[in-house]
Amino acid sequence: MILKNADVVLGDGVKKLDIRIENGKIAELAEHIEGEGADCTGLTVFPGLIDMHVHLREPGYEKKEDIASGSAAAVKGGFTQICCMPNTNPVADNKVVISYIVHRAREVGLCKVRPIGAITQGQEGKNLAAIGAMKAAGAVALSEDGKSVVNSGLMANAMLYAADFGLKCLCHCEDASLVDGGVVHEGYYSTLTGLKGSIRAAEDIVIAREILLAESLSLPVHICHVSTYSGVQLIREAKARGVQVTAETCPHYFTLTDEVIATFDTNTKVNPPIREERDRRAIVEGLRDGTLDCIVTDHAPHHLDDKNVEYAQAAFGISGLETSFALSYTQLVKGGALTLVQLAQKMSANPAHILDLEGGAIAVGAPADLTVVDLNRAWTIDPADFASKGRNTPFAGREVYGKVIYTFVDGEIKYREADA
């Protein structure tokens, strides 16, 4: 297969090239390649997008999502690889569950699914999970997703053991005693709505601990879904000192502010909460200056029953795989904060590097994992069109730019836009 006349996003710029694909690999990149091919004039080719923070819910919560529907949502959103969190039932804290996810994803045969194992058994924060066995079964990282490891000594041991097996800990940073039942950011709008708030320090204190552990142990650590201006500053200062810390954020943290909770729309309820304009601007600046390495979705699909309740009782989370690229491109690239190359770094190259995954770049010999996008195409987000079972999004009705036209995984078309 040959893709012709495409604007190709490379590590050093965007160039108009032809791409020849053979045996699942990129065989040739050139200004002109002889032979018939698909005309991609006006389309932009990115290295296949990689989301290192999703929830596929299977096994145990298939009412919300399963590996098949989550994978379909992923390729529709342009993702060729996704890394799924361990808060399943049973918890992905052993080789059996990790192996199940790997084999089920292969049966589905859409995107590449990389499991993340739990840090502790049952995510109970008491004993380390079987790290080596999970790595052998296919786990690419460890996380206590949805909570922090409270015991600092146990967290230090987790980082040490993870490093022995070539894995990193991806840290959800939350001091539950400070959150104390809070469901939104504590500020003007929590007061206005009467919803219980959670202060920034609930996130920042654990970010600081993980940084200090990484610095003391001379080991890497990754901070999940950063939402605070003060958290960005902690990470920026740590990087300046040479600490091996990387970090991610999500589209809802750089596109929304806590003003949205005034609607009492439970689709705005997410953990950590959407914060103030000061935080939103700091997140954008953190992405621009490299403090924040990755854009992830924290894709958290829920059944309507989980959201169609009072705000305080609703489940936390946003279904994000099908909107992430367009929101990021519209807000950050069209908004002038990032270039196309930088966006590709945040959504592909950096996740691949952090987790030591194949892919992340368009180069001869690399896997033909490609995301083909019409950047000029405007469309309106409509959750009724989602491939995901989760329709829980605060972005319904928002006009965005950047429509995924094709998603290639190992040279095979796994998603094609209906009118392509």
C-alpha positions as a Markdown table, in Angstrom:
| # | Residue | x | y | z |
|---|---|---|---|---|
| 1 | Met | 0.0 | 0.0 | 0.0 |
| 2 | Ile | 1.2 | 3.5 | -0.8 |
| 3 | Leu | -0.2 | 6.7 | 0.8 |
| 4 | Lys | 0.5 | 9.6 | -1.6 |
| 5 | Asn | 0.9 | 13.3 | -1.2 |
| 6 | Ala | 0.3 | 13.3 | 2.6 |
| 7 | Asp | 1.5 | 16.0 | 5.0 |
| 8 | Val | 3.6 | 13.7 | 7.3 |
| 9 | Val | 4.4 | 14.7 | 10.9 |
| 10 | Leu | 8.0 | 13.7 | 11.5 |
| 11 | Gly | 10.2 | 14.4 | 14.5 |
| 12 | Asp | 11.8 | 17.4 | 12.9 |
| 13 | Gly | 8.8 | 18.9 | 11.0 |
| 14 | Val | 6.0 | 18.3 | 8.6 |
| 15 | Lys | 6.9 | 17.2 | 5.1 |
| 16 | Lys | 4.8 | 16.3 | 2.0 |
| 17 | Leu | 5.7 | 12.7 | 1.4 |
| 18 | Asp | 4.6 | 9.3 | 0.0 |
| 19 | Ile | 4.6 | 6.4 | 2.4 |
| 20 | Arg | 5.0 | 2.8 | 1.3 |
| 21 | Ile | 3.8 | 0.1 | 3.6 |
| 22 | Glu | 4.9 | -3.6 | 3.4 |
| 23 | Asn | 4.4 | -6.4 | 5.8 |
| 24 | Gly | 3.1 | -4.2 | 8.5 |
| 25 | Lys | 6.1 | -1.9 | 8.4 |
| 26 | Ile | 6.9 | 1.5 | 6.9 |
| 27 | Ala | 9.1 | 0.4 | 3.9 |
| 28 | Glu | 9.8 | 3.7 | 2.3 |
| 29 | Leu | 9.4 | 7.5 | 2.8 |
| 30 | Ala | 10.0 | 9.7 | -0.2 |
| 31 | Glu | 8.7 | 12.7 | -2.0 |
| 32 | His | 7.5 | 10.5 | -4.8 |
| 33 | Ile | 7.1 | 6.7 | -4.9 |
| 34 | Glu | 6.3 | 4.9 | -8.1 |
| 35 | Gly | 3.0 | 3.0 | -8.2 |
| 36 | Glu | -0.7 | 3.4 | -7.6 |
| 37 | Gly | -1.7 | 4.5 | -4.1 |
| 38 | Ala | -4.3 | 6.2 | -2.0 |
| 39 | Asp | -4.4 | 10.0 | -2.6 |
| 40 | Cys | -3.9 | 11.7 | 0.7 |
| 41 | Thr | -3.8 | 15.3 | -0.6 |
| 42 | Gly | -5.1 | 17.6 | 2.2 |
| 43 | Leu | -4.7 | 14.9 | 4.9 |
| 44 | Thr | -2.1 | 14.8 | 7.7 |
| 45 | Val | -0.4 | 11.6 | 8.8 |
| 46 | Phe | 0.6 | 11.3 | 12.5 |
| 47 | Pro | 2.5 | 8.5 | 14.1 |
| 48 | Gly | -0.2 | 6.2 | 15.6 |
| 49 | Leu | -1.6 | 7.9 | 18.7 |
| 50 | Ile | -0.8 | 6.2 | 22.0 |
| 51 | Asp | -3.0 | 6.6 | 25.1 |
| 52 | Met | -1.2 | 5.5 | 28.2 |
| 53 | His | -4.2 | 5.9 | 30.6 |
| 54 | Val | -7.5 | 4.3 | 29.8 |
| 55 | His | -10.1 | 2.2 | 31.5 |
| 56 | Leu | -11.5 | -0.8 | 29.5 |
| 57 | Arg | -13.6 | -2.1 | 32.5 |
| 58 | Glu | -13.1 | -5.8 | 31.4 |
| 59 | Pro | -13.1 | -8.1 | 33.2 |
| 60 | Gly | -15.9 | -7.4 | 35.6 |
| 61 | Tyr | -17.6 | -4.1 | 34.5 |
| 62 | Glu | -18.6 | -4.9 | 30.9 |
| 63 | Lys | -21.8 | -3.0 | 31.4 |
| 64 | Lys | -19.7 | 0.2 | 31.3 |
| 65 | Glu | -17.2 | -0.9 | 28.6 |
| 66 | Asp | -15.4 | -4.0 | 27.3 |
| 67 | Ile | -12.2 | -4.6 | 25.4 |
| 68 | Ala | -14.1 | -4.8 | 22.1 |
| 69 | Ser | -16.0 | -1.5 | 22.5 |
| 70 | Gly | -13.1 | 0.3 | 24.0 |
| 71 | Ser | -10.8 | -0.8 | 21.2 |
| 72 | Ala | -13.4 | 0.4 | 18.6 |
| 73 | Ala | -13.5 | 3.7 | 20.4 |
| 74 | Ala | -9.7 | 3.9 | 20.4 |
| 75 | Val | -9.2 | 3.4 | 16.6 |
| 76 | Lys | -12.1 | 5.7 | 15.9 |
| 77 | Gly | -10.2 | 8.3 | 17.9 |
| 78 | Gly | -7.0 | 7.6 | 16.1 |
| 79 | Phe | -5.3 | 5.5 | 18.8 |
| 80 | Thr | -3.2 | 2.6 | 17.7 |
| 81 | Gln | -2.1 | 1.6 | 21.2 |
| 82 | Ile | -3.8 | 2.0 | 24.5 |
| 83 | Cys | -2.7 | 1.1 | 28.0 |
| 84 | Cys | -5.5 | -0.1 | 30.3 |
| 85 | Met | -5.6 | 0.5 | 34.1 |
| 86 | Pro | -5.9 | -2.4 | 36.6 |
| 87 | Asn | -9.1 | -1.4 | 38.5 |
| 88 | Thr | -11.1 | -4.3 | 37.0 |
| 89 | Asn | -12.9 | -7.1 | 38.9 |
| 90 | Pro | -10.9 | -9.1 | 39.6 |
| 91 | Val | -8.1 | -6.6 | 39.9 |
| 92 | Ala | -5.3 | -6.9 | 37.3 |
| 93 | Asp | -2.8 | -7.8 | 40.0 |
| 94 | Asn | -1.6 | -11.2 | 38.7 |
| 95 | Lys | -0.5 | -12.9 | 35.6 |
| 96 | Val | -3.9 | -14.6 | 34.9 |
| 97 | Val | -5.8 | -11.3 | 34.5 |
| 98 | Ile | -3.0 | -9.7 | 32.6 |
| 99 | Ser | -2.9 | -12.6 | 30.2 |
| 100 | Tyr | -6.6 | -12.6 | 29.8 |
| 101 | Ile | -6.5 | -8.9 | 28.7 |
| 102 | Val | -3.7 | -9.5 | 26.3 |
| 103 | His | -5.4 | -12.5 | 24.7 |
| 104 | Arg | -8.8 | -10.9 | 24.5 |
| 105 | Ala | -7.4 | -7.9 | 22.8 |
| 106 | Arg | -5.7 | -10.1 | 20.2 |
| 107 | Glu | -9.1 | -11.7 | 19.6 |
| 108 | Val | -10.7 | -8.4 | 19.1 |
| 109 | Gly | -7.9 | -7.4 | 16.7 |
| 110 | Leu | -8.3 | -3.6 | 16.5 |
| 111 | Cys | -5.7 | -1.6 | 18.4 |
| 112 | Lys | -2.8 | -2.8 | 20.5 |
| 113 | Val | -3.9 | -3.1 | 24.2 |
| 114 | Arg | -1.1 | -2.9 | 26.8 |
| 115 | Pro | -2.2 | -3.9 | 30.3 |
| 116 | Ile | -1.1 | -2.0 | 33.4 |
| 117 | Gly | -0.8 | -4.1 | 36.6 |
| 118 | Ala | -1.8 | -3.0 | 40.1 |
| 119 | Ile | 1.0 | -2.0 | 42.5 |
| 120 | Thr | -0.6 | -3.9 | 45.4 |
| 121 | Gln | -2.6 | -7.0 | 45.8 |
| 122 | Gly | -6.3 | -6.1 | 45.2 |
| 123 | Gln | -5.3 | -2.5 | 45.2 |
| 124 | Glu | -5.6 | -2.7 | 49.0 |
| 125 | Gly | -2.3 | -0.9 | 49.7 |
| 126 | Lys | -1.0 | -3.7 | 51.9 |
| 127 | Asn | 1.2 | -6.1 | 50.0 |
| 128 | Leu | 3.0 | -5.7 | 46.7 |
| 129 | Ala | 1.4 | -7.5 | 43.7 |
| 130 | Ala | 3.3 | -10.1 | 41.7 |
| 131 | Ile | 5.3 | -7.6 | 39.7 |
| 132 | Gly | 7.6 | -10.0 | 37.9 |
| 133 | Ala | 4.8 | -12.4 | 36.9 |
| 134 | Met | 2.7 | -9.5 | 35.5 |
| 135 | Lys | 5.6 | -8.2 | 33.5 |
| 136 | Ala | 6.2 | -11.7 | 32.0 |
| 137 | Ala | 2.5 | -11.9 | 31.1 |
| 138 | Gly | 2.5 | -8.5 | 29.3 |
| 139 | Ala | 2.2 | -5.7 | 31.8 |
| 140 | Val | 3.9 | -2.5 | 30.6 |
| 141 | Ala | 3.6 | -0.5 | 33.9 |
| 142 | Leu | 2.2 | -0.5 | 37.4 |
| 143 | Ser | -0.4 | 1.8 | 38.9 |
| 144 | Glu | -2.7 | 1.9 | 41.9 |
| 145 | Asp | -5.1 | 3.8 | 39.6 |
| 146 | Gly | -7.9 | 5.7 | 41.3 |
| 147 | Lys | -6.0 | 5.9 | 44.6 |
| 148 | Ser | -2.5 | 6.5 | 46.0 |
| 149 | Val | -0.4 | 4.0 | 47.9 |
| 150 | Val | -0.7 | 5.5 | 51.4 |
| 151 | Asn | 2.3 | 3.9 | 53.0 |
| 152 | Ser | 5.4 | 5.7 | 51.8 |
| 153 | Gly | 7.7 | 2.8 | 52.6 |
| 154 | Leu | 5.5 | 0.4 | 50.5 |
| 155 | Met | 5.6 | 3.0 | 47.7 |
| 156 | Ala | 9.3 | 3.2 | 47.8 |
| 157 | Asn | 9.6 | -0.6 | 47.6 |
| 158 | Ala | 7.2 | -0.7 | 44.7 |
| 159 | Met | 9.4 | 1.7 | 42.8 |
| 160 | Leu | 12.5 | -0.4 | 43.6 |
| 161 | Tyr | 10.8 | -3.7 | 42.5 |
| 162 | Ala | 9.3 | -2.1 | 39.4 |
| 163 | Ala | 12.7 | -0.8 | 38.3 |
| 164 | Asp | 14.2 | -4.3 | 38.7 |
| 165 | Phe | 11.7 | -5.5 | 36.1 |
| 166 | Gly | 12.1 | -2.5 | 33.8 |
| 167 | Leu | 8.7 | -1.0 | 34.8 |
| 168 | Lys | 7.6 | 2.4 | 36.0 |
| 169 | Cys | 4.9 | 3.3 | 38.6 |
| 170 | Leu | 2.2 | 5.6 | 37.2 |
| 171 | Cys | 0.9 | 7.5 | 40.2 |
| 172 | His | -2.6 | 8.7 | 40.9 |
| 173 | Cys | -1.9 | 11.5 | 43.4 |
| 174 | Glu | -4.6 | 12.0 | 46.0 |
| 175 | Asp | -4.5 | 12.4 | 49.7 |
| 176 | Ala | -7.9 | 10.9 | 50.6 |
| 177 | Ser | -7.9 | 12.5 | 54.0 |
| 178 | Leu | -7.7 | 15.9 | 52.5 |
| 179 | Val | -10.3 | 15.1 | 49.8 |
| 180 | Asp | -12.6 | 14.1 | 52.6 |
| 181 | Gly | -15.5 | 13.3 | 50.3 |
| 182 | Gly | -15.0 | 16.3 | 48.0 |
| 183 | Val | -16.5 | 15.9 | 44.5 |
| 184 | Val | -15.4 | 19.2 | 42.8 |
| 185 | His | -12.6 | 21.7 | 43.1 |
| 186 | Glu | -13.0 | 23.8 | 46.2 |
| 187 | Gly | -13.5 | 27.4 | 45.2 |
| 188 | Tyr | -16.1 | 29.9 | 44.1 |
| 189 | Tyr | -18.2 | 27.4 | 42.2 |
| 190 | Ser | -18.2 | 24.8 | 44.9 |
| 191 | Thr | -19.6 | 27.5 | 47.2 |
| 192 | Leu | -22.1 | 28.6 | 44.7 |
| 193 | Thr | -23.4 | 25.1 | 44.0 |
| 194 | Gly | -23.1 | 23.8 | 47.6 |
| 195 | Leu | -21.1 | 20.8 | 46.3 |
| 196 | Lys | -18.3 | 19.6 | 48.6 |
| 197 | Gly | -14.9 | 20.8 | 47.4 |
| 198 | Ser | -11.4 | 19.3 | 47.3 |
| 199 | Ile | -8.4 | 21.5 | 47.7 |
| 200 | Arg | -5.3 | 21.5 | 45.4 |
| 201 | Ala | -3.1 | 20.3 | 48.2 |
| 202 | Ala | -4.9 | 16.9 | 48.2 |
| 203 | Glu | -3.2 | 16.3 | 44.8 |
| 204 | Asp | 0.0 | 18.3 | 45.3 |
| 205 | Ile | 1.1 | 16.7 | 48.6 |
| 206 | Val | 1.3 | 13.2 | 46.9 |
| 207 | Ile | 2.9 | 14.7 | 43.8 |
| 208 | Ala | 5.6 | 16.1 | 46.0 |
| 209 | Arg | 6.0 | 12.7 | 47.8 |
| 210 | Glu | 6.4 | 10.8 | 44.6 |
| 211 | Ile | 9.0 | 13.3 | 43.4 |
| 212 | Leu | 11.0 | 13.1 | 46.6 |
| 213 | Leu | 11.0 | 9.3 | 46.5 |
| 214 | Ala | 12.1 | 9.3 | 42.9 |
| 215 | Glu | 14.9 | 11.8 | 43.8 |
| 216 | Ser | 16.0 | 9.9 | 46.9 |
| 217 | Leu | 16.0 | 6.5 | 45.1 |
| 218 | Ser | 17.4 | 7.8 | 41.8 |
| 219 | Leu | 14.5 | 6.1 | 40.1 |
| 220 | Pro | 11.9 | 7.2 | 37.5 |
| 221 | Val | 8.2 | 8.0 | 38.4 |
| 222 | His | 5.3 | 9.1 | 36.3 |
| 223 | Ile | 2.6 | 11.5 | 37.6 |
| 224 | Cys | -1.0 | 10.9 | 36.3 |
| 225 | His | -3.6 | 13.4 | 35.2 |
| 226 | Val | -2.0 | 16.6 | 36.6 |
| 227 | Ser | -4.7 | 19.2 | 37.2 |
| 228 | Thr | -3.2 | 22.0 | 39.4 |
| 229 | Tyr | -1.0 | 25.0 | 38.7 |
| 230 | Ser | 1.0 | 24.1 | 41.8 |
| 231 | Gly | 1.5 | 20.5 | 40.7 |
| 232 | Val | 2.9 | 21.8 | 37.4 |
| 233 | Gln | 5.4 | 23.9 | 39.3 |
| 234 | Leu | 6.4 | 21.1 | 41.5 |
| 235 | Ile | 7.2 | 18.9 | 38.5 |
| 236 | Arg | 8.9 | 21.8 | 36.6 |
| 237 | Glu | 11.2 | 22.4 | 39.6 |
| 238 | Ala | 11.9 | 18.7 | 40.0 |
| 239 | Lys | 12.9 | 18.3 | 36.3 |
| 240 | Ala | 15.2 | 21.3 | 36.7 |
| 241 | Arg | 17.0 | 19.4 | 39.5 |
| 242 | Gly | 17.4 | 16.3 | 37.4 |
| 243 | Val | 14.7 | 14.2 | 39.0 |
| 244 | Gln | 13.5 | 11.4 | 36.7 |
| 245 | Val | 9.8 | 12.5 | 36.7 |
| 246 | Thr | 7.4 | 12.5 | 33.8 |
| 247 | Ala | 3.8 | 13.6 | 33.8 |
| 248 | Glu | 0.6 | 13.7 | 31.9 |
| 249 | Thr | -2.6 | 15.7 | 31.7 |
| 250 | Cys | -6.0 | 15.3 | 30.0 |
| 251 | Pro | -8.0 | 17.5 | 27.5 |
| 252 | His | -10.6 | 18.4 | 30.2 |
| 253 | Tyr | -7.9 | 20.1 | 32.3 |
| 254 | Phe | -6.8 | 22.4 | 29.5 |
| 255 | Thr | -10.2 | 23.0 | 27.9 |
| 256 | Leu | -12.6 | 23.5 | 30.8 |
| 257 | Thr | -12.7 | 25.3 | 34.1 |
| 258 | Asp | -14.8 | 24.6 | 37.2 |
| 259 | Glu | -17.4 | 27.0 | 36.0 |
| 260 | Val | -18.9 | 24.0 | 34.2 |
| 261 | Ile | -20.1 | 22.4 | 37.5 |
| 262 | Ala | -22.6 | 25.2 | 37.9 |
| 263 | Thr | -24.8 | 23.3 | 35.4 |
| 264 | Phe | -24.8 | 20.3 | 37.8 |
| 265 | Asp | -24.1 | 18.1 | 34.7 |
| 266 | Thr | -22.6 | 15.0 | 36.2 |
| 267 | Asn | -20.6 | 14.5 | 33.1 |
| 268 | Thr | -18.3 | 17.2 | 34.5 |
| 269 | Lys | -17.5 | 15.1 | 37.5 |
| 270 | Val | -14.0 | 13.7 | 37.3 |
| 271 | Asn | -11.1 | 12.9 | 39.6 |
| 272 | Pro | -9.1 | 15.0 | 40.1 |
| 273 | Pro | -11.6 | 17.7 | 39.6 |
| 274 | Ile | -11.7 | 20.3 | 36.8 |
| 275 | Arg | -10.1 | 23.4 | 38.4 |
| 276 | Glu | -9.9 | 27.1 | 37.9 |
| 277 | Glu | -8.7 | 29.3 | 35.0 |
| 278 | Arg | -5.3 | 29.7 | 36.7 |
| 279 | Asp | -4.9 | 26.0 | 36.7 |
| 280 | Arg | -6.0 | 25.6 | 33.1 |
| 281 | Arg | -3.5 | 28.2 | 31.9 |
| 282 | Ala | -0.7 | 26.5 | 33.9 |
| 283 | Ile | -1.6 | 23.2 | 32.3 |
| 284 | Val | -1.3 | 24.7 | 28.8 |
| 285 | Glu | 2.0 | 26.3 | 29.7 |
| 286 | Gly | 3.3 | 23.0 | 31.2 |
| 287 | Leu | 2.5 | 21.3 | 27.9 |
| 288 | Arg | 4.1 | 24.1 | 25.9 |
| 289 | Asp | 7.4 | 24.1 | 27.9 |
| 290 | Gly | 7.7 | 20.4 | 28.3 |
| 291 | Thr | 7.0 | 20.1 | 32.0 |
| 292 | Leu | 4.0 | 17.9 | 31.1 |
| 293 | Asp | 5.1 | 15.1 | 28.7 |
| 294 | Cys | 1.9 | 13.5 | 27.6 |
| 295 | Ile | -1.7 | 14.0 | 26.8 |
| 296 | Val | -3.9 | 11.1 | 27.9 |
| 297 | Thr | -7.6 | 10.6 | 28.1 |
| 298 | Asp | -8.1 | 8.9 | 31.4 |
| 299 | His | -11.0 | 7.3 | 29.4 |
| 300 | Ala | -13.5 | 6.4 | 32.1 |
| 301 | Pro | -16.7 | 5.1 | 30.5 |
| 302 | His | -19.8 | 4.7 | 32.6 |
| 303 | His | -23.3 | 3.4 | 32.1 |
| 304 | Leu | -26.0 | 6.0 | 32.1 |
| 305 | Asp | -27.2 | 4.7 | 35.4 |
| 306 | Asp | -23.9 | 5.7 | 37.0 |
| 307 | Lys | -24.3 | 9.3 | 35.9 |
| 308 | Asn | -28.0 | 9.9 | 35.9 |
| 309 | Val | -28.1 | 10.6 | 39.6 |
| 310 | Glu | -27.5 | 13.5 | 42.0 |
| 311 | Tyr | -24.1 | 15.1 | 41.5 |
| 312 | Ala | -22.6 | 13.9 | 44.8 |
| 313 | Gln | -23.6 | 10.3 | 44.1 |
| 314 | Ala | -22.5 | 10.1 | 40.4 |
| 315 | Ala | -19.4 | 8.2 | 39.3 |
| 316 | Phe | -16.3 | 10.1 | 38.5 |
| 317 | Gly | -15.1 | 10.1 | 34.9 |
| 318 | Ile | -15.3 | 11.2 | 31.3 |
| 319 | Ser | -15.4 | 9.0 | 28.1 |
| 320 | Gly | -12.6 | 10.5 | 26.1 |
| 321 | Leu | -11.0 | 8.3 | 23.5 |
| 322 | Glu | -13.1 | 9.7 | 20.6 |
| 323 | Thr | -12.7 | 13.3 | 21.4 |
| 324 | Ser | -9.1 | 13.6 | 22.7 |
| 325 | Phe | -7.3 | 14.4 | 19.4 |
| 326 | Ala | -9.8 | 16.9 | 18.1 |
| 327 | Leu | -10.0 | 18.7 | 21.5 |
| 328 | Ser | -6.2 | 18.8 | 21.8 |
| 329 | Tyr | -5.6 | 20.0 | 18.2 |
| 330 | Thr | -8.3 | 22.6 | 18.4 |
| 331 | Gln | -7.3 | 24.0 | 21.8 |
| 332 | Leu | -3.6 | 23.7 | 21.6 |
| 333 | Val | -2.5 | 23.8 | 18.0 |
| 334 | Lys | -5.1 | 26.1 | 16.6 |
| 335 | Gly | -4.8 | 28.0 | 19.8 |
| 336 | Gly | -1.1 | 28.6 | 19.2 |
| 337 | Ala | 0.3 | 26.7 | 22.2 |
| 338 | Leu | 1.8 | 23.7 | 20.4 |
| 339 | Thr | 3.0 | 22.8 | 16.9 |
| 340 | Leu | 1.9 | 19.7 | 15.1 |
| 341 | Val | 5.2 | 18.1 | 15.9 |
| 342 | Gln | 4.8 | 18.9 | 19.6 |
| 343 | Leu | 1.3 | 17.5 | 19.6 |
| 344 | Ala | 2.6 | 14.3 | 18.1 |
| 345 | Gln | 5.3 | 14.1 | 20.8 |
| 346 | Lys | 2.7 | 14.5 | 23.5 |
| 347 | Met | 0.2 | 12.0 | 22.0 |
| 348 | Ser | 2.6 | 9.4 | 20.5 |
| 349 | Ala | 6.4 | 9.7 | 20.9 |
| 350 | Asn | 6.6 | 10.5 | 24.6 |
| 351 | Pro | 4.2 | 7.8 | 25.7 |
| 352 | Ala | 6.1 | 5.3 | 23.7 |
| 353 | His | 9.4 | 6.4 | 25.2 |
| 354 | Ile | 8.1 | 6.5 | 28.8 |
| 355 | Leu | 6.7 | 3.0 | 28.6 |
| 356 | Asp | 9.3 | 1.6 | 26.2 |
| 357 | Leu | 6.7 | 0.7 | 23.6 |
| 358 | Glu | 7.3 | 0.2 | 19.9 |
| 359 | Gly | 6.1 | 2.9 | 17.7 |
| 360 | Gly | 5.7 | 6.6 | 18.4 |
| 361 | Ala | 7.4 | 7.8 | 15.2 |
| 362 | Ile | 7.1 | 7.6 | 11.4 |
| 363 | Ala | 10.4 | 6.1 | 10.1 |
| 364 | Val | 11.5 | 3.4 | 7.7 |
| 365 | Gly | 11.4 | 0.1 | 9.5 |
| 366 | Ala | 8.9 | 1.2 | 12.1 |
| 367 | Pro | 5.5 | -0.4 | 12.6 |
| 368 | Ala | 3.0 | 1.1 | 10.2 |
| 369 | Asp | 0.9 | 2.5 | 13.0 |
| 370 | Leu | -0.5 | 5.6 | 11.5 |
| 371 | Thr | -3.3 | 8.1 | 12.2 |
| 372 | Val | -4.6 | 10.0 | 9.1 |
| 373 | Val | -6.5 | 13.2 | 9.9 |
| 374 | Asp | -8.3 | 15.9 | 8.1 |
| 375 | Leu | -7.2 | 18.9 | 10.2 |
| 376 | Asn | -9.4 | 21.3 | 8.3 |
| 377 | Arg | -12.6 | 19.4 | 8.9 |
| 378 | Ala | -14.9 | 20.8 | 11.6 |
| 379 | Trp | -17.3 | 18.5 | 13.4 |
| 380 | Thr | -19.6 | 18.6 | 16.4 |
| 381 | Ile | -19.1 | 16.2 | 19.2 |
| 382 | Asp | -22.2 | 13.9 | 19.6 |
| 383 | Pro | -22.0 | 11.1 | 22.2 |
| 384 | Ala | -24.8 | 9.3 | 20.3 |
| 385 | Asp | -22.2 | 8.6 | 17.7 |
| 386 | Phe | -19.6 | 7.1 | 20.1 |
| 387 | Ala | -18.3 | 3.6 | 19.5 |
| 388 | Ser | -17.7 | 3.4 | 23.3 |
| 389 | Lys | -20.4 | 2.2 | 25.6 |
| 390 | Gly | -19.7 | 5.3 | 27.7 |
| 391 | Arg | -21.5 | 8.4 | 26.4 |
| 392 | Asn | -20.5 | 10.4 | 29.4 |
| 393 | Thr | -18.8 | 13.6 | 28.0 |
| 394 | Pro | -19.1 | 17.2 | 29.0 |
| 395 | Phe | -18.2 | 18.2 | 25.4 |
| 396 | Ala | -21.5 | 17.2 | 23.7 |
| 397 | Gly | -22.4 | 19.9 | 21.1 |
| 398 | Arg | -18.9 | 21.4 | 21.0 |
| 399 | Glu | -17.5 | 22.2 | 17.5 |
| 400 | Val | -13.9 | 21.0 | 17.1 |
| 401 | Tyr | -11.4 | 20.5 | 14.2 |
| 402 | Gly | -9.4 | 17.5 | 13.2 |
| 403 | Lys | -11.4 | 14.4 | 12.0 |
| 404 | Val | -9.7 | 11.0 | 12.0 |
| 405 | Ile | -10.1 | 9.6 | 8.5 |
| 406 | Tyr | -8.1 | 6.3 | 8.8 |
| 407 | Thr | -6.3 | 4.5 | 11.6 |
| 408 | Phe | -3.7 | 2.0 | 10.5 |
| 409 | Val | -2.4 | -0.7 | 12.9 |
| 410 | Asp | 0.6 | -2.7 | 11.6 |
| 411 | Gly | -0.3 | -1.6 | 8.1 |
| 412 | Glu | -4.0 | -2.7 | 8.2 |
| 413 | Ile | -6.9 | -0.2 | 8.2 |
| 414 | Lys | -8.7 | -0.7 | 11.5 |
| 415 | Tyr | -10.9 | 2.4 | 11.2 |
| 416 | Arg | -12.2 | 4.3 | 8.1 |
| 417 | Glu | -14.4 | 7.3 | 8.4 |
| 418 | Ala | -17.8 | 6.6 | 6.8 |
| 419 | Asp | -17.4 | 9.0 | 3.9 |
| 420 | Ala | -13.7 | 8.4 | 3.3 |
